[in-house]
Amino acid sequence: MPPAFFASRATTLNARVAAVAFAIGAFMTLVLSHTAVPLAPLRMLTLAVAAFAAWAFTDEMGVRKPLNRAGLIFFAIAAFAKIQVALGVDAAVRGRYLLAYAGFLLLAVLCWSLAFLHRQRELKVAGAVGLLVAAAPLAAIVVGHLAVGLGVAFGVSGLLAAAQGDAAADTGFVTIVERIFGLWAYVAAWLLWRGHIVDAPRYGLNAKPAG
C-alpha cells in the first residue's frame, strides 16, 4: 500500500494523540490478554493509556453528546474495577470485580458504537459491527444469570460462578471481552488517525471529514 494510505488526515492534534494512545492501549491490552501472570504495574499502565485515549476520543466525538459521556463513565468504572483486581482483592469478591469490569467495558464499547451510528457511512459501519460484537456478550451475561445451562453455552458461566465466590472458576470470558475492546480500539484509532472522527458540534453532523 502507498505511504499516503497510512498518512494522518486528522483535523486536530487531539485526534492524532488519541489515535496513537488508542493503538498503544489496544496493543498492550491484547498482549496482556494472552498471559495469566499478574504484571500489576504493566496492567495499570495499560489502563492509564487506554483511559487517556478514551478521554481524548470522547472529546473528539463531542463530550456534550450523552452517548459519548456515558461510554466514558462506563469505561472509568471498568478501569476502576480492574485496578482493584490488579492491586489485589479478597478471592471471595474478585469475581465480582471482574464481572463489573467485563460488563462496564462492554457497555462503554456499546455506547460508543451507538454514537458511531449517528455519523457518516464509515462510522456507521464500524458502529454496527461494534454494536453486535458488544451486545452479544452483554446478552450472555444477562442470560447466564437467568439460566445456568445457557450461561455454560455462552461461556460466561465461569465468570458468574466466580462472582458468587468460586475462586477457582474459569474467567476466560474476561479475556474475550478484553480482546473485543482491543480490536475495537484499533478500529477507533484508525478512524481517528484518518480523520473520520470529528467533533460534530464543531464541524456539523453532515460535514464530510478528510479521507
Secondary structure, 3 states (H helix, E strand, C coil): CCHHHHCCCCCCHHHHHHHHHHHHHHHHHHHHCCCCCCCHHHHHHHHHHHHHHHHHHHHHHCCCCHHHHHHHHHHHHHHHHHHHHHHCCCHHHHHHHHHHHHHHHHHHHHHHHHHHCCCCHHHHHHHHHHHHHHHHHHHHHHHHHHCHHHHHHHCCHHHHHHHCCCCCCCCHHHHHHHHHHHHHHHHHHHHHHCCCCCCHHHHCCCCCCCC
